[in-house]
Structure formats: structure tokens, C-alpha cells
């Protein structure tokens, strides 16, 4: 793959998963989260967006643009 990397997302867990449904807890684990305050940088892909939609009430998402524009 010679294409530039896609945009990135910085995902930070801001609420506890206690009391959340099992699928939401699984989505958090798949995103590399599990404790409040933990952050993870992920590629901006449809499957990641789907997981984020499942846990949107537990996380904070920031988009980071690609540094290479040439």
C-alpha cells in the first residue's frame, strides 16, 4: 500500500463501563480501552466508526488530520 495513511481518531474513555451492556463492553475492549482516562489512536475506518457508535456515551472522540498532504 503506497497510499498515505487515512485520518486518525483519538479515542478517550470518559465514563465507566460498569452497567453497560456486554456488547458495549466488548466494543471498548476491541478499541483498546478499559479504564477511564485511557486513550488510543485508531484509523478512521467504517468498522471503527461502528464500534464508536456503540459506545458513544462512554468515550470522547477527536479527529486528527493527516500530516502529509502532498
PDB file of N, CA, C and O in Angstrom:
ATOM      1  N   UNK A   1       0.834  -1.180   0.000  1.00  0.00           N
ATOM      2  CA  UNK A   1       0.000   0.000   0.000  1.00  0.00           C
ATOM      3  C   UNK A   1       0.877   1.240   0.000  1.00  0.00           C
ATOM      4  O   UNK A   1       1.582   1.513   0.972  1.00  0.00           O
ATOM      5  N   UNK A   2       0.831   1.969  -1.065  1.00  0.00           N
ATOM      6  CA  UNK A   2       1.631   3.175  -1.177  1.00  0.00           C
ATOM      7  C   UNK A   2       0.839   4.423  -0.866  1.00  0.00           C
ATOM      8  O   UNK A   2       1.373   5.531  -0.921  1.00  0.00           O
ATOM      9  N   UNK A   3      -0.422   4.259  -0.542  1.00  0.00           N
ATOM     10  CA  UNK A   3      -1.240   5.418  -0.225  1.00  0.00           C
ATOM     11  C   UNK A   3      -0.877   5.944   1.158  1.00  0.00           C
ATOM     12  O   UNK A   3      -0.370   5.210   2.005  1.00  0.00           O
ATOM     13  N   UNK A   4      -1.146   7.224   1.367  1.00  0.00           N
ATOM     14  CA  UNK A   4      -0.913   7.820   2.679  1.00  0.00           C
ATOM     15  C   UNK A   4      -1.911   7.231   3.668  1.00  0.00           C
ATOM     16  O   UNK A   4      -3.008   6.827   3.281  1.00  0.00           O
ATOM     17  N   UNK A   5      -1.534   7.182   4.944  1.00  0.00           N
ATOM     18  CA  UNK A   5      -2.427   6.657   5.976  1.00  0.00           C
ATOM     19  C   UNK A   5      -3.695   7.494   6.034  1.00  0.00           C
ATOM     20  O   UNK A   5      -3.658   8.701   5.795  1.00  0.00           O
ATOM     21  N   UNK A   6      -4.819   6.854   6.351  1.00  0.00           N
ATOM     22  CA  UNK A   6      -6.061   7.622   6.480  1.00  0.00           C
ATOM     23  C   UNK A   6      -6.016   8.503   7.716  1.00  0.00           C
ATOM     24  O   UNK A   6      -5.099   8.403   8.531  1.00  0.00           O
ATOM     25  N   UNK A   7      -6.998   9.353   7.845  1.00  0.00           N
ATOM     26  CA  UNK A   7      -7.074  10.187   9.043  1.00  0.00           C
ATOM     27  C   UNK A   7      -7.132   9.300  10.265  1.00  0.00           C
ATOM     28  O   UNK A   7      -7.504   8.129  10.186  1.00  0.00           O
ATOM     29  N   UNK A   8      -6.762   9.868  11.386  1.00  0.00           N
ATOM     30  CA  UNK A   8      -6.707   9.118  12.631  1.00  0.00           C
ATOM     31  C   UNK A   8      -7.737   9.666  13.611  1.00  0.00           C
ATOM     32  O   UNK A   8      -8.141  10.826  13.521  1.00  0.00           O
ATOM     33  N   UNK A   9      -8.151   8.829  14.535  1.00  0.00           N
ATOM     34  CA  UNK A   9      -9.070   9.218  15.595  1.00  0.00           C
ATOM     35  C   UNK A   9      -8.391   8.963  16.932  1.00  0.00           C
ATOM     36  O   UNK A   9      -7.803   7.903  17.143  1.00  0.00           O
ATOM     37  N   UNK A  10      -8.471   9.937  17.837  1.00  0.00           N
ATOM     38  CA  UNK A  10      -8.000   9.746  19.202  1.00  0.00           C
ATOM     39  C   UNK A  10      -9.233   9.515  20.055  1.00  0.00           C
ATOM     40  O   UNK A  10     -10.078  10.399  20.197  1.00  0.00           O
ATOM     41  N   UNK A  11      -9.329   8.319  20.620  1.00  0.00           N
ATOM     42  CA  UNK A  11     -10.494   7.921  21.395  1.00  0.00           C
ATOM     43  C   UNK A  11     -10.084   7.846  22.860  1.00  0.00           C
ATOM     44  O   UNK A  11      -9.120   7.161  23.202  1.00  0.00           O
ATOM     45  N   UNK A  12     -10.813   8.548  23.725  1.00  0.00           N
ATOM     46  CA  UNK A  12     -10.537   8.554  25.156  1.00  0.00           C
ATOM     47  C   UNK A  12     -11.780   8.103  25.901  1.00  0.00           C
ATOM     48  O   UNK A  12     -12.873   8.616  25.657  1.00  0.00           O
ATOM     49  N   UNK A  13     -11.624   7.149  26.808  1.00  0.00           N
ATOM     50  CA  UNK A  13     -12.761   6.704  27.605  1.00  0.00           C
ATOM     51  C   UNK A  13     -12.989   7.712  28.722  1.00  0.00           C
ATOM     52  O   UNK A  13     -12.069   8.036  29.472  1.00  0.00           O
ATOM     53  N   UNK A  14     -14.228   8.210  28.831  1.00  0.00           N
ATOM     54  CA  UNK A  14     -14.548   9.234  29.828  1.00  0.00           C
ATOM     55  C   UNK A  14     -15.558   8.755  30.862  1.00  0.00           C
ATOM     56  O   UNK A  14     -15.745   9.412  31.886  1.00  0.00           O
ATOM     57  N   UNK A  15     -16.215   7.619  30.615  1.00  0.00           N
ATOM     58  CA  UNK A  15     -17.173   7.074  31.572  1.00  0.00           C
ATOM     59  C   UNK A  15     -16.905   5.594  31.773  1.00  0.00           C
ATOM     60  O   UNK A  15     -16.312   4.933  30.921  1.00  0.00           O
ATOM     61  N   UNK A  16     -17.349   5.088  32.908  1.00  0.00           N
ATOM     62  CA  UNK A  16     -17.134   3.695  33.254  1.00  0.00           C
ATOM     63  C   UNK A  16     -18.039   2.769  32.446  1.00  0.00           C
ATOM     64  O   UNK A  16     -19.140   3.146  32.044  1.00  0.00           O
ATOM     65  N   UNK A  17     -17.554   1.559  32.220  1.00  0.00           N
ATOM     66  CA  UNK A  17     -18.331   0.544  31.516  1.00  0.00           C
ATOM     67  C   UNK A  17     -19.177  -0.283  32.482  1.00  0.00           C
ATOM     68  O   UNK A  17     -19.890  -1.190  32.051  1.00  0.00           O
ATOM     69  N   UNK A  18     -19.108   0.013  33.772  1.00  0.00           N
ATOM     70  CA  UNK A  18     -19.927  -0.712  34.741  1.00  0.00           C
ATOM     71  C   UNK A  18     -21.386  -0.420  34.435  1.00  0.00           C
ATOM     72  O   UNK A  18     -21.784   0.739  34.318  1.00  0.00           O
ATOM     73  N   UNK A  19     -22.163  -1.451  34.309  1.00  0.00           N
ATOM     74  CA  UNK A  19     -23.578  -1.297  33.997  1.00  0.00           C
ATOM     75  C   UNK A  19     -23.869  -1.221  32.515  1.00  0.00           C
ATOM     76  O   UNK A  19     -25.032  -1.205  32.113  1.00  0.00           O
ATOM     77  N   UNK A  20     -22.829  -1.175  31.693  1.00  0.00           N
ATOM     78  CA  UNK A  20     -23.026  -1.135  30.243  1.00  0.00           C
ATOM     79  C   UNK A  20     -23.362  -2.540  29.745  1.00  0.00           C
ATOM     80  O   UNK A  20     -23.044  -3.535  30.396  1.00  0.00           O
ATOM     81  N   UNK A  21     -23.997  -2.602  28.600  1.00  0.00           N
ATOM     82  CA  UNK A  21     -24.349  -3.895  28.022  1.00  0.00           C
ATOM     83  C   UNK A  21     -23.086  -4.629  27.578  1.00  0.00           C
ATOM     84  O   UNK A  21     -22.074  -3.997  27.276  1.00  0.00           O
ATOM     85  N   UNK A  22     -23.142  -5.954  27.537  1.00  0.00           N
ATOM     86  CA  UNK A  22     -21.952  -6.731  27.162  1.00  0.00           C
ATOM     87  C   UNK A  22     -21.363  -6.362  25.800  1.00  0.00           C
ATOM     88  O   UNK A  22     -20.143  -6.362  25.638  1.00  0.00           O
ATOM     89  N   UNK A  23     -22.206  -6.051  24.828  1.00  0.00           N
ATOM     90  CA  UNK A  23     -21.675  -5.672  23.510  1.00  0.00           C
ATOM     91  C   UNK A  23     -20.915  -4.351  23.580  1.00  0.00           C
ATOM     92  O   UNK A  23     -19.919  -4.174  22.879  1.00  0.00           O
ATOM     93  N   UNK A  24     -21.375  -3.423  24.419  1.00  0.00           N
ATOM     94  CA  UNK A  24     -20.668  -2.146  24.578  1.00  0.00           C
ATOM     95  C   UNK A  24     -19.326  -2.369  25.270  1.00  0.00           C
ATOM     96  O   UNK A  24     -18.326  -1.760  24.890  1.00  0.00           O
ATOM     97  N   UNK A  25     -19.296  -3.236  26.281  1.00  0.00           N
ATOM     98  CA  UNK A  25     -18.031  -3.543  26.959  1.00  0.00           C
ATOM     99  C   UNK A  25     -17.060  -4.210  25.998  1.00  0.00           C
ATOM    100  O   UNK A  25     -15.863  -3.923  26.024  1.00  0.00           O
ATOM    101  N   UNK A  26     -17.567  -5.097  25.149  1.00  0.00           N
ATOM    102  CA  UNK A  26     -16.722  -5.748  24.158  1.00  0.00           C
ATOM    103  C   UNK A  26     -16.176  -4.763  23.143  1.00  0.00           C
ATOM    104  O   UNK A  26     -15.026  -4.875  22.718  1.00  0.00           O
ATOM    105  N   UNK A  27     -17.001  -3.797  22.754  1.00  0.00           N
ATOM    106  CA  UNK A  27     -16.537  -2.772  21.811  1.00  0.00           C
ATOM    107  C   UNK A  27     -15.429  -1.926  22.431  1.00  0.00           C
ATOM    108  O   UNK A  27     -14.473  -1.557  21.748  1.00  0.00           O
ATOM    109  N   UNK A  28     -15.553  -1.616  23.723  1.00  0.00           N
ATOM    110  CA  UNK A  28     -14.493  -0.861  24.400  1.00  0.00           C
ATOM    111  C   UNK A  28     -13.184  -1.641  24.387  1.00  0.00           C
ATOM    112  O   UNK A  28     -12.127  -1.077  24.106  1.00  0.00           O
ATOM    113  N   UNK A  29     -13.251  -2.927  24.687  1.00  0.00           N
ATOM    114  CA  UNK A  29     -12.043  -3.749  24.696  1.00  0.00           C
ATOM    115  C   UNK A  29     -11.433  -3.815  23.291  1.00  0.00           C
ATOM    116  O   UNK A  29     -10.213  -3.757  23.141  1.00  0.00           O
ATOM    117  N   UNK A  30     -12.273  -3.934  22.274  1.00  0.00           N
ATOM    118  CA  UNK A  30     -11.787  -4.004  20.897  1.00  0.00           C
ATOM    119  C   UNK A  30     -11.137  -2.692  20.468  1.00  0.00           C
ATOM    120  O   UNK A  30     -10.250  -2.681  19.615  1.00  0.00           O
ATOM    121  N   UNK A  31     -11.583  -1.591  21.063  1.00  0.00           N
ATOM    122  CA  UNK A  31     -10.999  -0.284  20.761  1.00  0.00           C
ATOM    123  C   UNK A  31      -9.719  -0.033  21.554  1.00  0.00           C
ATOM    124  O   UNK A  31      -9.065   0.992  21.361  1.00  0.00           O
ATOM    125  N   UNK A  32      -9.359  -0.950  22.436  1.00  0.00           N
ATOM    126  CA  UNK A  32      -8.137  -0.792  23.222  1.00  0.00           C
ATOM    127  C   UNK A  32      -8.346   0.023  24.477  1.00  0.00           C
ATOM    128  O   UNK A  32      -7.385   0.552  25.036  1.00  0.00           O
ATOM    129  N   UNK A  33      -9.578   0.135  24.930  1.00  0.00           N
ATOM    130  CA  UNK A  33      -9.886   0.910  26.128  1.00  0.00           C
ATOM    131  C   UNK A  33     -10.300  -0.039  27.242  1.00  0.00           C
ATOM    132  O   UNK A  33     -10.369  -1.249  27.027  1.00  0.00           O
ATOM    133  N   UNK A  34     -10.570   0.484  28.409  1.00  0.00           N
ATOM    134  CA  UNK A  34     -10.991  -0.360  29.515  1.00  0.00           C
ATOM    135  C   UNK A  34     -10.961   0.367  30.833  1.00  0.00           C
ATOM    136  O   UNK A  34     -11.578  -0.079  31.800  1.00  0.00           O
ATOM    137  N   UNK A  35     -10.257   1.477  30.895  1.00  0.00           N
ATOM    138  CA  UNK A  35     -10.201   2.277  32.112  1.00  0.00           C
ATOM    139  C   UNK A  35     -10.472   3.729  31.753  1.00  0.00           C
ATOM    140  O   UNK A  35     -10.125   4.182  30.662  1.00  0.00           O
ATOM    141  N   UNK A  36     -11.086   4.446  32.662  1.00  0.00           N
ATOM    142  CA  UNK A  36     -11.375   5.856  32.430  1.00  0.00           C
ATOM    143  C   UNK A  36     -10.060   6.613  32.264  1.00  0.00           C
ATOM    144  O   UNK A  36      -9.120   6.418  33.035  1.00  0.00           O
ATOM    145  N   UNK A  37     -10.002   7.470  31.260  1.00  0.00           N
ATOM    146  CA  UNK A  37      -8.813   8.268  31.004  1.00  0.00           C
ATOM    147  C   UNK A  37      -7.860   7.638  30.013  1.00  0.00           C
ATOM    148  O   UNK A  37      -6.940   8.308  29.543  1.00  0.00           O
ATOM    149  N   UNK A  38      -8.046   6.383  29.682  1.00  0.00           N
ATOM    150  CA  UNK A  38      -7.168   5.720  28.720  1.00  0.00           C
ATOM    151  C   UNK A  38      -7.512   6.197  27.310  1.00  0.00           C
ATOM    152  O   UNK A  38      -8.685   6.314  26.957  1.00  0.00           O
ATOM    153  N   UNK A  39      -6.482   6.471  26.508  1.00  0.00           N
ATOM    154  CA  UNK A  39      -6.666   6.928  25.131  1.00  0.00           C
ATOM    155  C   UNK A  39      -6.008   5.961  24.169  1.00  0.00           C
ATOM    156  O   UNK A  39      -5.081   5.233  24.524  1.00  0.00           O
ATOM    157  N   UNK A  40      -6.507   5.969  22.947  1.00  0.00           N
ATOM    158  CA  UNK A  40      -5.959   5.103  21.918  1.00  0.00           C
ATOM    159  C   UNK A  40      -6.123   5.797  20.576  1.00  0.00           C
ATOM    160  O   UNK A  40      -7.170   6.384  20.304  1.00  0.00           O
ATOM    161  N   UNK A  41      -5.101   5.735  19.738  1.00  0.00           N
ATOM    162  CA  UNK A  41      -5.154   6.320  18.399  1.00  0.00           C
ATOM    163  C   UNK A  41      -5.520   5.212  17.425  1.00  0.00           C
ATOM    164  O   UNK A  41      -4.854   4.178  17.366  1.00  0.00           O
ATOM    165  N   UNK A  42      -6.591   5.437  16.656  1.00  0.00           N
ATOM    166  CA  UNK A  42      -7.113   4.422  15.747  1.00  0.00           C
ATOM    167  C   UNK A  42      -7.300   5.003  14.354  1.00  0.00           C
ATOM    168  O   UNK A  42      -7.506   6.209  14.212  1.00  0.00           O
ATOM    169  N   UNK A  43      -7.233   4.168  13.324  1.00  0.00           N
ATOM    170  CA  UNK A  43      -7.511   4.666  11.970  1.00  0.00           C
ATOM    171  C   UNK A  43      -8.993   4.961  11.807  1.00  0.00           C
ATOM    172  O   UNK A  43      -9.838   4.325  12.437  1.00  0.00           O
ATOM    173  N   UNK A  44      -9.295   5.920  10.965  1.00  0.00           N
ATOM    174  CA  UNK A  44     -10.688   6.317  10.721  1.00  0.00           C
ATOM    175  C   UNK A  44     -11.257   5.412   9.632  1.00  0.00           C
ATOM    176  O   UNK A  44     -11.192   5.730   8.445  1.00  0.00           O
ATOM    177  N   UNK A  45     -11.821   4.269  10.060  1.00  0.00           N
ATOM    178  CA  UNK A  45     -12.403   3.299   9.132  1.00  0.00           C
ATOM    179  C   UNK A  45     -13.842   3.016   9.543  1.00  0.00           C
ATOM    180  O   UNK A  45     -14.210   3.247  10.695  1.00  0.00           O
ATOM    181  N   UNK A  46     -14.661   2.519   8.621  1.00  0.00           N
ATOM    182  CA  UNK A  46     -16.075   2.265   8.937  1.00  0.00           C
ATOM    183  C   UNK A  46     -16.286   1.304  10.105  1.00  0.00           C
ATOM    184  O   UNK A  46     -17.200   1.509  10.904  1.00  0.00           O
ATOM    185  N   UNK A  47     -15.466   0.263  10.222  1.00  0.00           N
ATOM    186  CA  UNK A  47     -15.660  -0.681  11.316  1.00  0.00           C
ATOM    187  C   UNK A  47     -15.325  -0.056  12.678  1.00  0.00           C
ATOM    188  O   UNK A  47     -15.940  -0.398  13.689  1.00  0.00           O
ATOM    189  N   UNK A  48     -14.358   0.849  12.698  1.00  0.00           N
ATOM    190  CA  UNK A  48     -14.034   1.567  13.932  1.00  0.00           C
ATOM    191  C   UNK A  48     -15.169   2.532  14.270  1.00  0.00           C
ATOM    192  O   UNK A  48     -15.567   2.642  15.430  1.00  0.00           O
ATOM    193  N   UNK A  49     -15.688   3.225  13.264  1.00  0.00           N
ATOM    194  CA  UNK A  49     -16.813   4.141  13.484  1.00  0.00           C
ATOM    195  C   UNK A  49     -18.029   3.408  14.044  1.00  0.00           C
ATOM    196  O   UNK A  49     -18.750   3.951  14.881  1.00  0.00           O
ATOM    197  N   UNK A  50     -18.259   2.181  13.587  1.00  0.00           N
ATOM    198  CA  UNK A  50     -19.380   1.391  14.085  1.00  0.00           C
ATOM    199  C   UNK A  50     -19.220   1.057  15.559  1.00  0.00           C
ATOM    200  O   UNK A  50     -20.182   1.128  16.324  1.00  0.00           O
ATOM    201  N   UNK A  51     -18.001   0.690  15.960  1.00  0.00           N
ATOM    202  CA  UNK A  51     -17.750   0.410  17.374  1.00  0.00           C
ATOM    203  C   UNK A  51     -17.913   1.670  18.213  1.00  0.00           C
ATOM    204  O   UNK A  51     -18.443   1.625  19.323  1.00  0.00           O
ATOM    205  N   UNK A  52     -17.452   2.799  17.669  1.00  0.00           N
ATOM    206  CA  UNK A  52     -17.586   4.060  18.401  1.00  0.00           C
ATOM    207  C   UNK A  52     -19.052   4.449  18.561  1.00  0.00           C
ATOM    208  O   UNK A  52     -19.434   5.009  19.588  1.00  0.00           O
ATOM    209  N   UNK A  53     -19.867   4.160  17.567  1.00  0.00           N
ATOM    210  CA  UNK A  53     -21.294   4.451  17.665  1.00  0.00           C
ATOM    211  C   UNK A  53     -21.931   3.651  18.791  1.00  0.00           C
ATOM    212  O   UNK A  53     -22.856   4.128  19.449  1.00  0.00           O
ATOM    213  N   UNK A  54     -21.441   2.440  19.016  1.00  0.00           N
ATOM    214  CA  UNK A  54     -21.974   1.567  20.065  1.00  0.00           C
ATOM    215  C   UNK A  54     -21.659   2.110  21.466  1.00  0.00           C
ATOM    216  O   UNK A  54     -22.428   1.891  22.402  1.00  0.00           O
ATOM    217  N   UNK A  55     -20.537   2.812  21.610  1.00  0.00           N
ATOM    218  CA  UNK A  55     -20.103   3.288  22.928  1.00  0.00           C
ATOM    219  C   UNK A  55     -19.980   4.813  22.980  1.00  0.00           C
ATOM    220  O   UNK A  55     -19.197   5.348  23.764  1.00  0.00           O
ATOM    221  N   UNK A  56     -20.747   5.501  22.152  1.00  0.00           N
ATOM    222  CA  UNK A  56     -20.612   6.966  22.061  1.00  0.00           C
ATOM    223  C   UNK A  56     -20.879   7.667  23.376  1.00  0.00           C
ATOM    224  O   UNK A  56     -20.405   8.785  23.577  1.00  0.00           O
ATOM    225  N   UNK A  57     -21.627   7.043  24.285  1.00  0.00           N
ATOM    226  CA  UNK A  57     -21.930   7.644  25.579  1.00  0.00           C
ATOM    227  C   UNK A  57     -20.810   7.424  26.591  1.00  0.00           C
ATOM    228  O   UNK A  57     -20.865   7.974  27.691  1.00  0.00           O
ATOM    229  N   UNK A  58     -19.801   6.635  26.246  1.00  0.00           N
ATOM    230  CA  UNK A  58     -18.711   6.320  27.162  1.00  0.00           C
ATOM    231  C   UNK A  58     -17.370   6.926  26.751  1.00  0.00           C
ATOM    232  O   UNK A  58     -16.424   6.925  27.539  1.00  0.00           O
ATOM    233  N   UNK A  59     -17.281   7.442  25.528  1.00  0.00           N
ATOM    234  CA  UNK A  59     -15.989   7.890  25.011  1.00  0.00           C
ATOM    235  C   UNK A  59     -16.070   9.308  24.455  1.00  0.00           C
ATOM    236  O   UNK A  59     -17.146   9.841  24.182  1.00  0.00           O
ATOM    237  N   UNK A  60     -14.886   9.893  24.301  1.00  0.00           N
ATOM    238  CA  UNK A  60     -14.726  11.186  23.640  1.00  0.00           C
ATOM    239  C   UNK A  60     -13.830  10.942  22.426  1.00  0.00           C
ATOM    240  O   UNK A  60     -12.773  10.322  22.547  1.00  0.00           O
ATOM    241  N   UNK A  61     -14.249  11.429  21.260  1.00  0.00           N
ATOM    242  CA  UNK A  61     -13.521  11.171  20.012  1.00  0.00           C
ATOM    243  C   UNK A  61     -13.045  12.492  19.425  1.00  0.00           C
ATOM    244  O   UNK A  61     -13.809  13.451  19.320  1.00  0.00           O
ATOM    245  N   UNK A  62     -11.766  12.527  19.042  1.00  0.00           N
ATOM    246  CA  UNK A  62     -11.205  13.694  18.365  1.00  0.00           C
ATOM    247  C   UNK A  62     -10.572  13.226  17.065  1.00  0.00           C
ATOM    248  O   UNK A  62      -9.878  12.209  17.035  1.00  0.00           O
ATOM    249  N   UNK A  63     -10.811  13.965  15.999  1.00  0.00           N
ATOM    250  CA  UNK A  63     -10.215  13.633  14.712  1.00  0.00           C
ATOM    251  C   UNK A  63      -8.858  14.315  14.589  1.00  0.00           C
ATOM    252  O   UNK A  63      -8.689  15.476  14.960  1.00  0.00           O
ATOM    253  N   UNK A  64      -7.907  13.570  14.063  1.00  0.00           N
ATOM    254  CA  UNK A  64      -6.570  14.108  13.816  1.00  0.00           C
ATOM    255  C   UNK A  64      -6.325  13.981  12.330  1.00  0.00           C
ATOM    256  O   UNK A  64      -6.326  12.871  11.798  1.00  0.00           O
ATOM    257  N   UNK A  65      -6.114  15.104  11.643  1.00  0.00           N
ATOM    258  CA  UNK A  65      -5.908  15.075  10.206  1.00  0.00           C
ATOM    259  C   UNK A  65      -4.559  14.484   9.850  1.00  0.00           C
ATOM    260  O   UNK A  65      -3.662  14.395  10.689  1.00  0.00           O
ATOM    261  N   UNK A  66      -4.427  14.083   8.604  1.00  0.00           N
ATOM    262  CA  UNK A  66      -3.189  13.510   8.101  1.00  0.00           C
ATOM    263  C   UNK A  66      -2.162  14.624   7.910  1.00  0.00           C
ATOM    264  O   UNK A  66      -2.489  15.679   7.366  1.00  0.00           O
ATOM    265  N   UNK A  67      -0.923  14.400   8.352  1.00  0.00           N
ATOM    266  CA  UNK A  67       0.131  15.408   8.241  1.00  0.00           C
ATOM    267  C   UNK A  67       0.625  15.557   6.800  1.00  0.00           C
ATOM    268  O   UNK A  67       1.061  16.635   6.395  1.00  0.00           O
ATOM    269  N   UNK A  68       0.553  14.452   6.022  1.00  0.00           N
ATOM    270  CA  UNK A  68       1.024  14.502   4.638  1.00  0.00           C
ATOM    271  C   UNK A  68      -0.130  14.913   3.725  1.00  0.00           C
ATOM    272  O   UNK A  68      -1.147  14.224   3.639  1.00  0.00           O
ATOM    273  N   UNK A  69       0.047  16.040   3.051  1.00  0.00           N
ATOM    274  CA  UNK A  69      -0.971  16.490   2.111  1.00  0.00           C
ATOM    275  C   UNK A  69      -0.458  16.488   0.689  1.00  0.00           C
ATOM    276  O   UNK A  69      -1.203  16.797  -0.241  1.00  0.00           O
ATOM    277  N   UNK A  70       0.800  16.145   0.509  1.00  0.00           N
ATOM    278  CA  UNK A  70       1.379  16.160  -0.837  1.00  0.00           C
ATOM    279  C   UNK A  70       1.088  14.921  -1.509  1.00  0.00           C
ATOM    280  O   UNK A  70       1.489  14.733  -2.658  1.00  0.00           O
TER     281      UNK A  70
END
